[in-house]
Amino acid sequence: MTGAAPGVPRSFGPMPTPPTPPPPPEQERNPLHGVTLERMLTELEATIGWAKMARRVRIACFTLDPSVSSSLKFLRRTPWAREKVERMYIDVMRQRAKRAPAPE
């Protein structure tokens, strides 16, 4: 053995490049893809209003002086509440789509 100090591993050349990760799964089946939380709240407020939102998801930001900004702050920090609002949004938008007249 020449050139290698005792206890130092030998170098066998450059490290191989790690394989590229697979592409992310398609989002076309995700009804929330591309929908921001702010858009959800705005559309829900316009469609069913704060009172119905508060009955469906019992959180203070929907009942006590409700606003989009206060709701955004709370929902961004509270995953369980955000999930409920996302489910409510999906339900309301599906009901709205069923009621919409069919395109000619």
N, C-alpha and C positions, 0 to 999 in steps of 0.2 A: 504494500500500500504506500503509495507516494503522494505527497501533497495534502492529505487529509489529516487534520489534527484529531487526536483521540477524543471520542465522545461527540464529535460533530458529524451529523448525517451527511452523506454524499448527495450532491445535486445530480439529478437525472435529466436536466433540461427544463424548458419552460413548462409551466402547468397547463394542462389542456383547458380549453375554453368550456365553461359549463354550458349545458344545452339550453336553448332558448325556451322560456316558459310557454305553455300553450296560450293561444289567444283567449281573451275573456269570453264567457258564454254569451250568446246572443241575448239581447234585452227585449226583443220584439214581443215576447209574451208577458213582460213585466208591465203592468198598467201604470206604474208610477215612474217609469223610465222617462227622464227629462222633465218631470214635474217637480218644481221647487215647493218647499214647505209654504212659502209665502203665497204662491199661486193656489195651493190647496186651500189655505185659509180664506183667501179672497173669494174664490169660487164657492166655497161652502157658505160663506157669509151672504153672498149674493143669492144663492140658491135656496137655502133653508133658514138663514138668519142665526143670530147668536143664541136666541132662546132655545131653538130646536137642537142646536149644537150642544148646548149645556145640558139638555135632557139626555142626549145620547152619550155624551162623554162628560162625566161630572168632574170638572176641574174649575178652580176659582177664576182662572183667566178668561173663561167663557161666561161667567156669571157676574163678577164684580168689575164694573167699568171695562167691558171687553174691548179689546183693540187687536189689530193684527200684530203690532209691534210687541205688546206684552205677551201675546200668545206665542210668538216666535221665540222670545227669550226663554219662556218656560218649556216649550216643547223641545227646543234644542238641548236642554239639560235633563230632560226626563224621558228616557226611551220608552217606558211602558205607556205613557200618555201619547207620545208621538205615534206609536203603533196603532193605538185606538183611533186616532184622528186619520191616519192613513187608511185604515179599514173603512171608516165612515166615509171618507172621500170616494173610495172605490165603489161602495154601495150606492151612494147618492148619484155618482156619475153614471153608473149602470142603469139605475132607475130613470134618470133623465134621458138616457139614450133610448130606452124602451118606449118612453112617451113621445119622443120626437117623431115627426112624420117621416115616412120613408121617402128617400129622394126619388124623383121621377126620372 
